[in-house]
Amino acid sequence: MGNFFISAFEKLVGLVVVLLLLAVAVGAVFALLEPMGGGLLPALLVLVGGSLYVILIGGSLYLALGIYNNTKRTAEAVERLAAK
């Protein structure tokens, strides 16, 4: 049962990262086409800031999954050593 939730969370993290990237791209297009105050510089700022945000959020979520996987592998290795 626990494996189901972890694998579902991994898929959800991937989906969230893709949706965030799409949101950043759409936001940059809207910033580029905005008639009042839009232009190339605001669009680039949205792209840079949004990309940093996606990297921060996605990296944090994947870090949590990595910690879980490493803890699981360590526990299995300790159990193998204790069985000897």
Buried (B, 14 or more C-beta within 10 A) or exposed (E): EEEEEEEEBBEEBEEBBEEBBEEBBEBBBEBBEEEEEBEEEBBEEBBEEBBEEBEEBBEEBBEEEEEEEEEEEEEEEEEEEEEE
